[in-house]
Amino acid sequence: MAARKGTGKGDDPGARIEALMREIRRHDVLYYQQDAPVLADAEYDALYRELQQLEAAHPELARDDSPTRMVPGAPVSGLESVAHRTPMLSLSNTYNREEVVAWRDSLAEYLGMDETERESLRFTVEPKLDGVAIELVYEGGELRRAITRGDGKAGDDVTHVVRTIRGLPHRLDPGTLASGKKGAADERRASGEQGAAGEVVAVPELLEVRGEVIMTRKAFARLNERRAQAGEELFINPRNTASGTLKSLDPAVAQQRPLTVVLYGLGVVEGFPHDGQAHAMQRLAALGLATGAETRIVGDLAAVLAHHDDLLARRDDLPVEVDGTVIKVDSATLQKRLGVRSRSPRWAIAFKFPARTGTSVVKEIQVLVGRTGALTPRAVVEPVHVSGVTIEYVSLHNRDEIERLGVKVGDRVVIERAGDVIPHIVGVSESGSGAAFVMPDRCPVCATPVAEVEGEVVVRCPNLSCPAVLKRRIEHYVARGALDVDGMGSKLVEQLVDGGLVTSLADLYALDVDALAALPRMGAQSAGNVVAGIEASKTRPFARWLYGLGIRHVGEHVAEVVAEHWGSVEALRGATQEALEGVAEIGPVVAEGLAAWLADADEQAVVDRMLAAGLAPAEPVTPSAADGVLAGRTFLFTGSLQHMSRREAREKVKAAGGKLLSGVSKNLDVLVVGDKPGSKLKKAQELGVEVLPEDAFLALLDAG
Ligand SMILES: [Zn+2]
């Protein structure tokens, strides 16, 4: 039989079973994931039958994870939230070629590279798949868990669904690196210089591997065809279908909707040595894990951009929805040096394809009141599909934007889905007969006359207890990235505010089960869940609480910087505006927002009531940093450094528990000076601040 070639010879039935499983999985991946089968159906069936017969003859050798016995497990009662060992980061992204080049240049600068070194930086490039990010955890080679990305720190356990994915091994077998003769994808992989063909890859003790769960266009089309025949509602697009399917509680349902998984990254690993992205992917492939087609071309930036353009040109012909490419620095050593900035790795960027557009007619222009009281107009349009998503509402942002677009009710407009997520209006394609839009001079919710701030285009409702503002503030406070209160949907928030049960954020902590259970459509059990959720929010991390409060200009990143620097509510309350401004990464605008909040008696009264109710945010602890060699001291750099870039130096300080200031003041403990220091050195000497040459600073770090 031709198909037998190269799949384990000899008479050992155990080895033959393993070889067949591996071969069938490989063809499953080619068929289901890449729409590129290399076997005729009859040949595939022959492999399958041979495996079935061998398993029947040697039941003691048959494995549970054999493709012949992919029986879905029992349904689960709910999805459990599981923490990732290391956060699943998001990528910074751009639509702009110049920004990709600027990104490469900034990396080179960070690493202190000269122009030649910069040009020789090597990258990998892969399609950016429009699916659901996931982490698979293999322990001792066994698939233990599959966890969605969630908020990056914890996600849902969807192992029961992921086990139904065709071609995904439940147990890893050792393998060897591809020789470069098996197919185009393998050849491309092998073109990376890392990893010699034939290298043996052992099964790692721990392998956390990350990727995307997707549904191919063909699988999606077939699924919808079946649903149409059955008179069932059609799914809107492959991405949402994949996402919804992953959340199925019943794996038997999931098995009817063919998902695939494409792997592209690593979490925590033990016993999986590799020297970079391309090599790591080659090793994953050797273990039988699918790393996708069109992936892992290693080269300089020009080669990377050429591949990006090629994929863009073939965008509509690709078997899966692709919304751009992901470019990564290949070298593991450089990745480590570059590290993480905010919530994104510095060494990777998503270069997105141009957004897609569609046209529709504006039916109405509504005005919404936001969390800061800002009045935001939005267009209600005739529902229109733009790259697979139905759009009914499009934000118009503000009065100036409406004037700029000249958009009126009745106009036909061009709608673009930037980032394939948030739609916006590009322009008017056909003017209707409607009247020009006029911004209301009173809040549409509480009728308070609106306030205009000089120099701002935004018009605000100034009423501090405006129900709309309060509702949005509560929604923000309880949201996932903030205090993450389970069961607090916008319907409940609506009821709480309209019913007068909550008139400030602090009132949330006075809610009890009886009061909640008395609300319409709310049972005792849901009421209990909400109260438990609110109780749990009391000990969320300090940074998330700060973010949840909705202080002006304090986003998630700033909240983390503030939390790291001050550590507690009490300490932050003692901070002056000068001290606030002195912290690296806090600019004057942010400092002013924080100072205004600290000085606002009403806001502070809310905080007092929260603290009295038992709120005790968890203080930030970075185990390596808290007892680091620089712990408790503040640093600033001046002059040009010889052994590290400025940004690298700052990361070193943070990693060793030190804090960074943005200028010389009496709060500064150490000024590190490179070549040709400027006025900062003089000022530091006047203030009696300790001055360290770069070498001495490095010696200090090494001493730890
Ligand atoms: Zn209002």
Residues whose N, C-alpha, C, O or C-beta is under 5 A from the ligand:
A	BS01	ZN	C443 V445 C446 A447 C461 N463 C466
